[in-house]
Structures are given as structure tokens and as C-alpha cells.
Amino acid sequence: MSFSSFELLDHSKPILVFGRDGQVGKALQVCLKDLKTPAVFLGRAECDLANEDEIKQVLNRYQPQVIINAAAYTAVDKAEGDYDLAFAINAMAPKIMAQYAAGVAHGILVHYSTDYVFADTQTSAYLETDKVGPVDQLCVYGQSKLAGEQAIEEAFNGAHDSGHQTYADRFSRYFILRTSWVYGDGGNFIRTMLRLAGERDQLKVVTDQVGAPTSAGWLAEIGVQIAGSRVESGIYHAVPDGETSWHGLAVFAIETAATAGEGIEVNSENILPIPTTDYPLPAKRPYNSRLSNIKLKQALSEMAFTGQYPHWQEQVEAYVKEYVTASLKS
Ligand SMILES: NC(=O)c1ccc[n+]([C@@H]2O[C@H](COP(=O)([O-])OP(=O)(O)OC[C@H]3O[C@@H](n4cnc5c(N)ncnc54)[C@H](OP(=O)(O)O)[C@@H]3O)[C@@H](O)[C@H]2O)c1
């Protein structure tokens, strides 16, 4: 991928990345390493996103033009009993980042969000313009991520409406990339399934939740690409093509691993599909996690993006093969 489109960037200002040690944060480190503009990656030790003053201090210290927020409170079930902290990290922190970026000439905030802002109000793929919520049907994680999205939109729209930014060509922009079922370098569903498939001769996996598994590496590339583009501010659904259930993903990943030589105990017919009701968890998950990616594809074509738009299967296949190669070496 080429990032030559960064002509609006002041290369003396760093790109500030929050969430260095997460799946997307690690992928961003790979993605940004050859860019002319320097990038600074912050983990929890350098900036605790539950602490408003710490966030303001690092923003003032680094004076970034571009902020990429890959950090979040992502422990979906734990969030049910941790409302205040989930809201601090997922809503207050992005609000401060947005207020900062909205006041910078050509400022840019890239923020990752989730399919959990939708609560099964339809069975087809959600467009960015579809109604979110209703809030009382969302789990705490979903509510907090939605509050983060709204705070970002408010900060940017408020700055533009108030004439805070006088010239249209100096406008700051935000990109909220909603995604689903992320896997990368870190704990995730695919790794759990591959581990269990090496230990057990039978697995039971939920089959009535449908979505698109999304590669953290690809999400990082999309985030960087959109940050350097001239496309309009707004929400974009960032998922590959295709859809599957958790059961479908487990079968695909395990069969791919077996073909690649991983020691697998379980046969495909012993990966049993079960309904969500048979696997109760504290946080309510959406049954329908389908996100339409039409708007993102349109934006990528405006950016003269030449890469092939991916299908989830080809990305999962590459990921599993890499996992197997690494595990055979160790
Ligand atoms: N994972 C998914 O399936 C999924 C699905 C849809 C959307 N998303 C969204 O995609 C984005 C990236 O997800 P991911 O899978 O890369 O998440 P992840 O691997 O869980 O990483 C989240 C990062 O946030 C950091 N963080 C949490 N609390 C913090 C705090 N108080 N101060 C500073 N840093 C803090 C964590 O730090 P530590 O490493 O120190 O814990 C972690 O490195 C998030 O916005 C998430 O909501 C994820």
C-alpha cells in the first residue's frame, strides 16, 4: 500500500497512536514504520485513557496533527460491571482527542468503533446512516462505544458550526471506522478455537450470530490510508466482503489449520453448532453484526486505492497459515 496521499500533513508533527499494545495498535506499528511522518505509539503506561489530565498533557506535549485511537475498553463481559471505567475509556477519552483534533488546522482523528452500536433492529447489513441502538438494548460496551462516536461527531460538528475553523480548506476531519470480529496479534476467537481444537475432540460453537471476521492488519492499513486521504469526515463501516457465523469461522479456521499441518484433535463434524441461548454470557451480543462496506469501497476508489478489496476467507486463511507456521517453529 502506498501512502503518497499525505500531502496535507505537516511532517514535523507526529502521528499520535493510542492503544500501542492492542491488536490494531500492534498492526499500526507495522503500517506506519516506513512513513515519512514520525509516529509516536502510546500504551497504558505512557497515557492512562481513564485519566483526563494525562490525555490533555500528552496532546499538548506532542501537538499531533493526526491522532489514531486504537485503544478501547474491549472486555465486553467485564464492562457490564464496570460502567464508569468503560465510559471513561470509550467515550470520555475519544471526546478529548476529538476536541483537540477539531481545533487543529487539517487535524485528523481516526477512531475505531464497533457493530455493537446496533441492536438487531434489522436482519440485513447496516448502512452508516441506519439508526443505532436503541441504547437500552445495547450492552454497556456497546453503549460506551456509541457515546464515544457521538462525542467525536459533536466535537467536530461543533467546531465547524461555531466558525472556529474559518477556511474550508483548513477543516479538520474525523473518521470513525466501525468494524467487527477483529483478529490480529493478541487474544481473539480464532486463536482460542485453534488452541481448543488441539486439546479437545468436540467443540460447541454459536451459529446464530452472523458477521464478518476482520483482520487487524487490514484495519490498520485502512486507518492510515483514510487519514492521508481527502475523503469526507464521517462514519465508515470497515469490514471485508462476505459473512459467516462464529461456527462457520471456527470450522473454516480449524480446517485451514489442519490442512497447513497443525495438530488438530477435533474433526469438522464434531464442531457442533449451538444457539446463543446455549452459551449465556453477561453481555448481550448482536445476532446481526452485518455491516455494509459500500461506503468504504466508494471512499477507497476516490483515494485511487488500487488494492483488491478482501474477502474474509482469504484474510483468515493467511492469518491461520501464519499462526501454524509460527507454532510449528516453536
Ligand atoms: N476485538 C474485536 O473483536 C473488536 C470488534 C469490533 C470493534 N473493535 C474495536 O477495534 C478497536 C481495536 O480493538 P483491538 O481488538 O485492537 O483491542 P485490544 O486488542 O483489546 O486493545 C485495546 C488496547 O486498549 C488499551 N487500553 C485499554 N484501557 C486503557 C487505558 N485505560 N489506558 C490506555 N490504554 C488502554 C489496552 O491496553 P493494555 O494492552 O495495557 O490492556 C489495549 O492495548 C477498539 O476500538 C475496539 O472497540 C474491536
The ligand as an SDF file (V2000), in Angstrom:
LIG
                    3D

 48 52  0  0  0  0  0  0  0  0999 V2000
  -11.6510   -7.0070   19.1440 N   0  0  0  0  0  0  0  0  0  0  0  0
  -12.7850   -7.0020   18.4430 C   0  0  0  0  0  0  0  0  0  0  0  0
  -13.3550   -8.0550   18.1230 O   0  0  0  0  0  0  0  0  0  0  0  0
  -13.4020   -5.7050   18.0080 C   0  0  0  0  0  0  0  0  0  0  0  0
  -14.6250   -5.7280   17.3100 C   0  0  0  0  0  0  0  0  0  0  0  0
  -15.1920   -4.5160   16.9000 C   0  0  0  0  0  0  0  0  0  0  0  0
  -14.5430   -3.3330   17.1620 C   0  0  0  0  0  0  0  0  0  0  0  0
  -13.3750   -3.3380   17.8470 N   0  0  0  0  0  0  0  0  0  0  0  0
  -12.7210   -2.0450   18.1390 C   0  0  0  0  0  0  0  0  0  0  0  0
  -11.4820   -2.0200   17.4680 O   0  0  0  0  0  0  0  0  0  0  0  0
  -10.5340   -1.2720   18.2270 C   0  0  0  0  0  0  0  0  0  0  0  0
   -9.2700   -2.0780   18.4380 C   0  0  0  0  0  0  0  0  0  0  0  0
   -9.6070   -3.3010   19.0680 O   0  0  0  0  0  0  0  0  0  0  0  0
   -8.4890   -4.3700   19.4560 P   0  0  0  0  0  0  0  0  0  0  0  0
   -9.0720   -5.7100   19.2120 O   0  0  0  0  0  0  0  0  0  0  0  0
   -7.1840   -3.9850   18.8480 O   0  0  0  0  0  0  0  0  0  0  0  0
   -8.4410   -4.1420   21.0330 O   0  0  0  0  0  0  0  0  0  0  0  0
   -7.4500   -4.7570   22.0970 P   0  0  0  0  0  0  0  0  0  0  0  0
   -6.5270   -5.7370   21.4670 O   0  0  0  0  0  0  0  0  0  0  0  0
   -8.2820   -5.1650   23.2630 O   0  0  0  0  0  0  0  0  0  0  0  0
   -6.5860   -3.4960   22.5080 O   0  0  0  0  0  0  0  0  0  0  0  0
   -7.1390   -2.4340   23.2290 C   0  0  0  0  0  0  0  0  0  0  0  0
   -5.9780   -1.6300   23.7930 C   0  0  0  0  0  0  0  0  0  0  0  0
   -6.5440   -0.5520   24.5650 O   0  0  0  0  0  0  0  0  0  0  0  0
   -5.7060   -0.3720   25.6670 C   0  0  0  0  0  0  0  0  0  0  0  0
   -6.3560    0.2530   26.8070 N   0  0  0  0  0  0  0  0  0  0  0  0
   -7.4210   -0.2130   27.4980 C   0  0  0  0  0  0  0  0  0  0  0  0
   -7.6470    0.5820   28.5390 N   0  0  0  0  0  0  0  0  0  0  0  0
   -6.7050    1.5650   28.5270 C   0  0  0  0  0  0  0  0  0  0  0  0
   -6.4120    2.6710   29.3560 C   0  0  0  0  0  0  0  0  0  0  0  0
   -7.1270    2.9570   30.4490 N   0  0  0  0  0  0  0  0  0  0  0  0
   -5.3860    3.4690   29.0140 N   0  0  0  0  0  0  0  0  0  0  0  0
   -4.6320    3.2010   27.9310 C   0  0  0  0  0  0  0  0  0  0  0  0
   -4.8540    2.1590   27.1130 N   0  0  0  0  0  0  0  0  0  0  0  0
   -5.8710    1.3470   27.4130 C   0  0  0  0  0  0  0  0  0  0  0  0
   -5.2560   -1.7740   26.0800 C   0  0  0  0  0  0  0  0  0  0  0  0
   -4.0840   -1.6320   26.8440 O   0  0  0  0  0  0  0  0  0  0  0  0
   -3.4050   -2.8960   27.5700 P   0  0  0  0  0  0  0  0  0  0  0  0
   -2.7070   -3.6340   26.4590 O   0  0  0  0  0  0  0  0  0  0  0  0
   -2.4590   -2.2640   28.5290 O   0  0  0  0  0  0  0  0  0  0  0  0
   -4.5170   -3.6540   28.2090 O   0  0  0  0  0  0  0  0  0  0  0  0
   -5.0780   -2.4540   24.7300 C   0  0  0  0  0  0  0  0  0  0  0  0
   -3.7350   -2.3950   24.3040 O   0  0  0  0  0  0  0  0  0  0  0  0
  -11.2660   -0.8640   19.5170 C   0  0  0  0  0  0  0  0  0  0  0  0
  -11.7800    0.4280   19.3470 O   0  0  0  0  0  0  0  0  0  0  0  0
  -12.4110   -1.8440   19.6030 C   0  0  0  0  0  0  0  0  0  0  0  0
  -13.5090   -1.2880   20.3030 O   0  0  0  0  0  0  0  0  0  0  0  0
  -12.7710   -4.4870   18.2630 C   0  0  0  0  0  0  0  0  0  0  0  0
  1  2  1  0
  2  3  2  0
  2  4  1  0
  4  5  1  0
  4 48  2  0
  5  6  2  0
  6  7  1  0
  7  8  2  0
  8  9  1  0
  8 48  1  0
  9 10  1  0
  9 46  1  0
 10 11  1  0
 11 12  1  0
 11 44  1  0
 12 13  1  0
 13 14  1  0
 14 15  2  0
 14 16  1  0
 14 17  1  0
 17 18  1  0
 18 19  2  0
 18 20  1  0
 18 21  1  0
 21 22  1  0
 22 23  1  0
 23 24  1  0
 23 42  1  0
 24 25  1  0
 25 26  1  0
 25 36  1  0
 26 27  1  0
 26 35  1  0
 27 28  2  0
 28 29  1  0
 29 30  1  0
 29 35  2  0
 30 31  1  0
 30 32  2  0
 32 33  1  0
 33 34  2  0
 34 35  1  0
 36 37  1  0
 36 42  1  0
 37 38  1  0
 38 39  2  0
 38 40  1  0
 38 41  1  0
 42 43  1  0
 44 45  1  0
 44 46  1  0
 46 47  1  0
M  CHG  2   8   1  16  -1
M  END
$$$$
